[in-house]
Amino acid sequence: MIFPASRARLPLYAAASSLLLTTALAAQSPAKPALAAAPDTANPSQSFTSAAQPGGVALSPNGTAIAWTLRGHEDSTLHLTDIADPASTKLIQVKGAAHCSYASPIWSPDGNTLAFLSTCTGDKARPDQQQIFLWSKATGKVRQLSHLTGNLQQPAWSPDGRSIAFLFVQNATRSAGALDAMKPWSGVIGEDGVEIQRVDSIDVATGNAAFITPANLHVYEFAWAPTAPEITFIAANPPGENNWWIAKLYTATITGGAPHVVLDPNTVPGPLHGLQIAVPRFSPDGKRIAFIGGLMSDQGSTGGDVYIVPSTGGSPTDITPGIDGTPCFEAWLSNTQLSFVEDRSGHTALVKWDTSTNSEVTAKDLGEATISGGSIKDAVSVSNDGKVAFVESSFTTPPELYLLASDTGDITQLTHLNAGLKPTAKTISLEWANEGYHVQGWLTYPADYDPAKKYPLIVSVHGGPSASVGARWGNSMWSRRGYFEFQPNPRGSFGQGERFVQANVKDFGYGDLRDILKGMDAVEAKASIDKTREGLTGWSYGGFMTMFAVTQTHRFRAAVAGAGISNWESYYGENSIDQWMIPFFGASVYDDPAVYAKSSAITFIKNVTTPTLVIVGDRDGECPAPQSFEFWHALRDLGVKTQLVVYPNEGHGFRNPDHIRDRAQREAKWFAENMPESSR
């Protein structure tokens, strides 16, 4: 497969039409808010930072104010910034409440009321229970609207401003996602204690709540229709953790009745068949629904092509066929134009797209940077007059709040939370060719780098594989310890088109590993690397790649495999998310065991000589602990130096700050002991 040539770039983002998406996609909030830094499974080594972390961006409908949250180590706060006078930023607080969390601000359509989630309820029996609160612009007062028990996420005002819909798991015991710790196994598996996330709606005047979606569908995302009392949503049969990969697109009226299936990717013909869908958005006239469709590994790690389908159902149209980047979040500009955020091989772009010609109109290239504003990759908040608000960071600039003007395309920095912070090391983008593909990655230099010296190298493989390492702020733990860190985006990653994302289907550990090894050659030609002291690490898919790579090459002196997969055949029957495997392997393990064995580290385990540390959480449903145990057990039996560390009550994404710190210390110690300077 030859990677398609880059499309011609058009002028930078010019004046935009009014965007109808008036609120940011709310950040997901677990049943117990995780305020301490948790590892990013796509890029865990970059999560160690002391920078202030703004998020939860909500731009008012008239574009004059932005509400946003600021995360601390033990709590979070809600802020309101006047765009005309950013220095006048003030706190919005629940009176008399302290040491609690604020999340997911969202403006009413008239801009007079701000809704948000908070644990500032004063309920000592349930201190972590979030509720919906309302802040009045006229009075400055806050009142609690909801009094529910369960997990609330993604609040969104109805177009008439009379109600707020949200995702809700009644009496939830955990967050409704595969990254969080699974419930301990007990009872009738798959039948007892199944928690279903539905769209609930609460009346702003009365506080009365009622479900919009039925109890037999687990909902992942939804959006209101602009012209009718209707929603569109993405859902699947429970259990929700397992079935996002086969979810369908629906519509439903808030007055009741059975939901209508708009699109089923499992039966639709064409390039979308068997793939995943996300970010559904009604067109302004309500006649069409746009969404992101592609090969995706995890909910929230969104990327693919932009599709449009009639809201009554029918054949979807790919309006970005052959695009050489990855659209991740979209919104309608008019009935014939869309705007989306695009991951472009290490860059981020805000793109305006003509749906009648399927072509790019204008684009604002933000350069080597990443943006955020909600729970889905690259989510932003947009006003009715076309302004765009988001948090942006890069390897050289810490996260701050920014605003894109709709008339000039100029970008203004609104906050200076991290003024004075400087990167501790230099990071550069590297690009190389391999087997007809154009591949990109990042090389971070050691802190206090001396070009006269040679330094060890840590290769860090991101999770996914449908994800990418972007240019985000965060001091590399390896750079601080005197290593180069190389973070490749091999085939299978976002950022270079859907063909590139799908290039490792049925080929895990082969073409993607060759891309990484070729990238290492480019690193060695660029920097003063000690080739005898090269290590490999990764989490999730990166953990699998670590386990598999040490069976294929002896190039690495030491390895650390986090939440990895060692045996795809046994993994198929152990994990809580087996539906994700079909699009990547082409069939179930029972229909084609050979394709699973081909990519299993256990198949080639006798080739391993590399000392390998293995780390996992005991309640990981995505990459269960038995996979790490199987790999560790094999290495121990073969006499290869190894160690297995299992962390209690942790899921796929660690939450306990003590565990996160301990994990980092163990990883550092492992590489230091097994790649000593004297080995040169």
N, C-alpha and C positions, 0 to 999 in steps of 0.2 A: 504494500500500500504506500503510495507516494503522498506525502502531506500536501494539501492544496496550497497554491500560491496565495500570498496575502492579498486581500482586496485593497483597492486604492483607497487611501484615506482622504476624507473630505474635510472641508473647513471646520474649525473648532465650533463648539456648541454656541449657536446664536440664540436669538430671542425665541423662547418657547411659548406655545399656547398654554392655556390654563389646564393644569393637571387636575383631574377629578379625585385623585387619591389625596385626601386631606389630612391623613394621619399616618404616623409611623406604624409599622407592624410591631406589636408589643413584644417585648422580650419575654421569653418563657421563664416562668418562675416555679421552681420545685416546691413541693409541699413544705419543705423547710428551706428557706432561701439560702443559697450557698454564696456567702459574701466574700469569703477568702478566695484567693486565686486558685482556680482548678486547672489542671493540665488541658490544653487543647490537643485533642487526639490527632489533629492534622499537623500540629507543630508544637509538641510539648515543651521543647527546650527554650522556646521563646516566651513562655508564660511567666517567667521570673522577672518582675519589674516592680519598682517602687513608685512608678508614675501614677498620678491620679487617673482614674478610669471613668470618664463620662460615658453615658449611654442612654438608652431609652428615649430617643429624640422624638419630639412631637412639635411640629411647626403649626402655628395657628392658621385657620382657614384663610384669613386675610393677609397672612405673611408678615405680621408685625411683631410676633413674639414666639419664643421657643421654650417649651418645657423640656427638661432633661434631668436625668438622674446622675448621681455621683456615688460610686461604690466605695465603701471603706472596708476595713478588715472585719468590723463587727456589726456594721449597720450601713445604711445608705440614705441619701438625702435627695429631695426633690427641689429643683431650681427653676426659676422663671427669668428669662433674659429678654429685655426689650431690645429689639433689633436696632432701633434708632439710637439707643444709648446702652450698649452692652455692659458698660460699667455699673449699670443700675440693677444688675442681677440680684434677685432676692430669693429667700427660702419660702417654700410652701410647706407648712407644718400642721400636723394634727395637734391641737392645743393640749398641753400637759403630757404629751407622749415623748419618750426618749428611748434610744437604743432599739430602734425598730427599723423596718425596711420600707422603701418606696420603690415602685416599679411601674412600668407600662403606662405612662401618661398618655392621654388621648383627649383631643378637643371635641366639644360638641359642634355640630355643623354651623351654628351661628357664632361660635367663638366666645360665648359668654360663660361657659362652664368647662372646667377641666376635670376629667375623671382619671383616677389612677388606682393602682393596687397598693395596699399597705398592710403591714402587720401591727400598726399603731392602734390597736383596738382596746387595749387595757384588759384583755382577757387573759388572766394569769393561768388559767387552765389550758389555754391553747395559744401560747405566745407566738407560734409560728404560722398561725392561720391568717392568710391574706383575705382582705375584704375590699370591696369597691368603695372608694370615697369620692366625693364631689367637692370641688373648690369653686366658689362663685367669684367671678371677676368683679361683679358689682359691689359685693360686700366684703370680699376677702376672707370669708368664713369657709370652714371645711365641715362637712357632715358625712357620716358613715351611711352608705346606701344599702349595702348587702349585709346579711347576717347568715351566712352559709357555712357549711362544713364540708370541706373538700378542697380540691386543687383548682384554682382559677387561672386562666391564661388568656391572652390576646383579646382584651376588651375592645369593642368597636361600636361607636354610636350608630344608631339607625339614621337614615337620611332625614327623617322628620324630627330628630332630636328627642323623641319621646321615650326611647328605650336604649339599653346598652346590651348587646349580645357578647357572649364570651364563651370560651371553651371551659367545660366544667366536668370534673370527675367527683361525683358525690362520695363523701366518706373515704376519700383517697388515702392510701397509706404510703404512697410514693409518687414521684413525678411521673407523668405519662409519657415516658420516652425510654428508648433502649439504652441510652447512655447511663442512666441512673441504676443504682443497685436494685437487682431483682429481689422480689420477696423470697424468703427461704422456702424451699420446696416442702409442701405438705398438702394433705387432702387429695382430692381427685384432680390431677393435673389437667389444666386446660378447661376446667369446668368450675371448680370452687374458687371463689375470691377473685374472679376476673373483673378488672376495673375498666369501665368504658367511659371514654371522653365524648361528651356531646356538646352541641351548641345550646346554651341556655340564654335566656333573655330576661332582663329585669326592667320593670317599669320605673322610670325615674321619679314619677310623682308618688307612687304608692309603695314602691319597694317590693312588689309582688314579682315572683320569678316563675318562669315556665319554660320547659324544654321545647326547642324548635325541631330538633332531629330525634329520630327514634332510638330506642334502647338497643337495637340490634346493629347499630353502625358506630364505629369508633372514628371520630372526626379529628383530622390533623390540622387543617387550615380552613378558613372561610372568609367570605367578603360579602358585603351588602350589595344588592342591586340599586342603582341610582334612581330608578324610575318606578319601582314597585316594591311592595312589602315582601321581598324575596331575598334569599341568600344563595350563593353558590358555595359548595364545599367539596373537599377531598376527603374520602372516607373509605373504610374497608370493614369487613366483619371482624369482630374481636377474636383473639387478643390483639390489641393495637400495636404492641411492640413488634409483633411478627409480620403484620400484614400491610404496612405502609407501602411496600414494594409492589403490591398488586392492587393498590387503591384505585377507585374510580372517581370521576367528576360528576357531581350531582347539583341539582337545584331543588329548593324547597320553599314554599310559601310559609310565612310565619303564622298563618291562620290555621294550619293543619293540613292533613292529607299526606299521602305517601310521597317520599322524595322521587324526583325524576332523574334517571340516569342519562347524563349528557354524553359521557364518553367512558368507554372501558378500554384502557390500553392493552388489556390482555386479549382482546378479540379484534381490535381495529387493525386493518391491514396497513402496510406501509412502514416507514422508518420508525414510527412511534411504537410499533407492536412490541409488547413485552417490556417496555421501559417505564420510567417513573414520571409523575407529574407533580407540579407544585406551583404556588403563587397564582391562584385563580383570580381574575379581575374582570368584572363586567365592563363592556364598552359604555360610553356615555348614554347611548340610546337604549341600552339593555338588551340589544339584539345579539351580541356576540360575547364570548368569554375568551380572554387571552390567558395563557399559562406557559410555564417553563416545562419543557419535556425533554428527557434525555436519560442517559445511564447515570444513576445517582446511587451512592453508597449509603447515605444516612439522611434522614429527615433533617432539614435545616441546612445541610450542605448542598445547596441548590445550584444546579447548572445544567445547561443544555441549549436547545434551540427555543425560539419563541414561536408558539403555535396559537392559532385562532380557530375556534369552533363555534357554530351557531348555538345560542343559548338553549334552543329547543332540541339540540342534538344534530348529529350528522357527521360528515367527514372533517377531520381537523386539517388545517393548512399550515405547513411549516413556512413562516414568513422570513426566516433567516437561514435558508439552506446554504450550506457550504461556508458559513461564517467562520473566520479563522480565530475567533475568541469564544468566550463562554458567557452568554447572558445569564445573569443570576437573579435579577429582581426587575419587575417591569410595572409600568402604569400607563394608562391611556392619556394621550394629550388631546385627542379629538376622535371622532369616529373613523378617521383615516390615518391617524398617527399615534405611535407609541413611543414611550421613552423607556430605556432600560439601562441597568448598570452592567458593564461588561468586564470580565476578567480577561486581560489581554497580555498573556505571557509576561507576567510580572508587573504590568501596568493596570490601572483601573480607569475606565472611561465611562462618561455619562453620554449616552447615545440617543439621538432622535431618529426614528425610523418611520419610513413611509410604508403603510400597509397595502397601499394600492399598487405600488411598484416593487415591493419587497427589497427596498434599498435604503442605505444609510443616507440621511439628510445632512446631519451635522453631528459632531462628537467633541466632547471636552475631555481631553486626555489629562488625567490628574498625575500622570507620570508613575514612578515607582512608589506607589502608595496603596494602602487599603482603606476602605471606608466601612462604616457600620452605623446602625441606628436601631436595630431590632434583632429578633432571634434568627432570622434567615440571613444567609450570606449576602452581604452588600446591601442590606435593607436601608432605605433612606425615607425621609419624611418630606412631603410636598404640599405646598399651599395652593389655593385656588388660582392665584395669579402666576403660578409656575416657578416660584422660588423652591430651592431644594436645600434641606438641612441635613447634616450628617456629621459623624465623628470621623476624622481622618488622622492617620498616623503613617509613619514610614520608618525606615531604619535610622534616619537622621532626625526626625521630628516626632516628639511624643504626642499622644492623642489630645486633640482639642476639637472644639465645636466650630464648624464652618457653615457658611451660607453661600449658595450659588445664586446670583441674580438672574432673573428670567430675561431681562431686557438687554443686558450687556454681556452675560456669560462670565462676569467677574466673580471671583471667589473671595470672601471676606472671612478672616479668622475672628471669631466672636469671644472666645475664652483664651485665657493665658494661665491655665491651671498649673502647667508644668514649665513655666518660663524659667530659663536658666539650666534646665536639664540638658545634658549633652550625651551623645552616644559614647560608650566606652571603647568602641572599636569600629573599624571601617567594614562595611559590607558592600560587595559589588555584585552585579548581575553577570552571570556567565551564560553564553549560548554556544551550542555545539551541534554538529550534524551527526546522525547515526542511522544507518540503514534506511535512508530516505526521509527521516524525520528531523525536524528542527526542535531541539530540546533546550530548555532553560532551567537555570538553578541559581542559587545564591551562595556566595563564599564570604564568610565572616572571618576577619583576621583576628589573631590573638590581641588581647589588650596589651598595650606597650610593645607593639610589634617592632622588631629589629630585623631589617631585611638581610643583615649579615648572618643571622642565625637560621637554623632549620627547626621547624616545629611539627609536632604530631598533628594528625588530622582525625576528626570525628565526622563520619558521614551519617547524617540524620535523615531518615526516610519518613515522609509524612503518612498520616492515616488516610483512609479512603477505601480504594484508590481514587475514587471520584472526588477529588479535593485538590487543593494546591497550597503551596507555601507562598504567601504574599509578603510584600515589603511592609511589615508592621513593626511598631516600636516594641522593644523588649531586649534586655541585655542577655545575650547568649551565655548560658552557664558554662559552656565550653570555652568561649573566648576569655572569660574571666579567669579560667584556670590554665590559660596558656596554650590552648589548642586552636587550630583552624577548625571551623565548622562548615561543612558543605551540605546544603539542603537542595537536592535536585527535585525537579518536577518531571519525572519520566513519563513515557507513554502510559495512558490511563488517567493522567491528571487533567484538571480543568486548565483553561487559558489558551488553548490552541485549536479549538473547534471540536465538534462532536466525534469526528473520525479519529482524532487523537485520543479522546477519552475512551473510545471503544477499541482501541488498538491492542489492548492486552486481554480482551475477552478470550477465554479458553487458553490463555497463555501466561498465567500468573507465574512470575519468577524467572521468566526467560527474556523476552524482549525488553521488559522494564528493567531487569537487572543489567542487561547489556548497555542500556542507556546510562545507567548509573555508573557502571565501570568506565564507559567512554568519557563520561563527565569527570570522573576522577583523573583520567589522563589529561584532560584540559586543565584541571586544577593544578596538577603536578607541573604542567608546562608554564603555568602562570605564577605560581607562588613557591616559596622555599619550604617544601614539604619534606619531612623525614619519612621516606617511603617504608621504612621498617617499623613505623609506629602509626599505623592507620587502623582506626576502630570503626565499628558499625553499630548503630542503634536505631530504634524506631518503636512506635506504639501502634497497636491495632494492625492495620495493613502493614505499617512499618515494622511491627513486631513479627508478622509473618515473613516479610522480606528479610529480616535479620536471621530468623531461623533457617529460611531456605538458602540464603546466600552463603552461609558458612558450610552448606553441603555441596556448593558448586565451585567455590574458590577458596584458596588459602591466603588470599591477599590481605585479609584482616587479621590483625594481631590479637584483638579482643572484641567481644560483642556484648551488647545488652539488649535483650528482647523483652519488650513490654507488651503485655496483653496480646500475645501472638497466637498464631494458628500453626500447629505442627503437622496435623494429619487431617486433611480435608474430608476424608472418608468417615472417620469417627466424629469429626466436628459437625457434620451434617445432622447427626442424630443427637447432639449434645446442646446445641445453641438454642436461643429463644427467638432467632430471627432467620430461620432457614429460607424464607421466601426471597431474601436478597440474593441468594446464590444462583438461582436459575438464569437470570439475565447474563451473569458473568461466566457461567460454566456451560450454558446451553441446554442442560438437562439436569434432572435430579441425580443424586449419587446412585440411586437404584437403577436408573436407566443407562447411565454412562459412568461407571466407577473408574474407568481408565483415565478420564480427563481430570478427575480429582486426585488420583494417585500420582499422575504426572507432575503435579505442582505441590506435592506433599514432601516436607522435609524428612519425614520418617522413611520415605521410600529410599532416600540416599543418605540415611543417618550415619552409616559407617564411614562416610568420607570426612566427617567433622574432626578437626583437631583444634579449632579455635576455642579458647576459654570463653564461656558464655554465661552471663548472669541472666536469670529469668525472673520476671516480676509480673504479678497479676493481682487483681482483687477477687476475693472469695465469692462475691455475688455478681460477677460480670456475666451478663447474659449475651453480649455480643461475641466475646471471645472467652468462653468459660475456662475456669481454672484447670480442669482436666487436660486441656491442650498444652498448657505450660508444664503440668506434671508429667505428661507423656514425653515431652521433649527433654526435660531435665532428667527423667528416669533413664531414658536411652543414653544420654551422655554419661551419666554416672556409671551405668552398666558397662559402657565402652571405655571407661577410664579417662574421659575428657574432663578437664577442670570445669566445674559448673556449680551453681548455687541457685536455689529456688526460694523466692520470698513471696509469701502470700499475705496480703493485707486484709484484715477483717472488716466486714461491713462496707466494702468498697465495690462500686460497679465499674463500668468501663471507663468512666471519667471520675478520677479520684476527687473527693470532696474534703476530706479531713486534712487540715493544714499540716498537722504533725506527720501524717503519712507522706504528704507531698515533699516535705523537707527531708524526711528520712530516705525516701526514694532517691532524691537528688544526691544525697550524701553517699549512698551505696553505689550509685552509678559512677560517681566521680572516683570513689575508692577503687572500684573494679578496674577502670581504665588505667588509673595510676599504677596499680600493682601489676597489671598484665601488659602494660606498654611502658615499662620504665625507660628512662633516658639512657641507661647503660646498655640497652638492647641494640643500640646503633653499632 
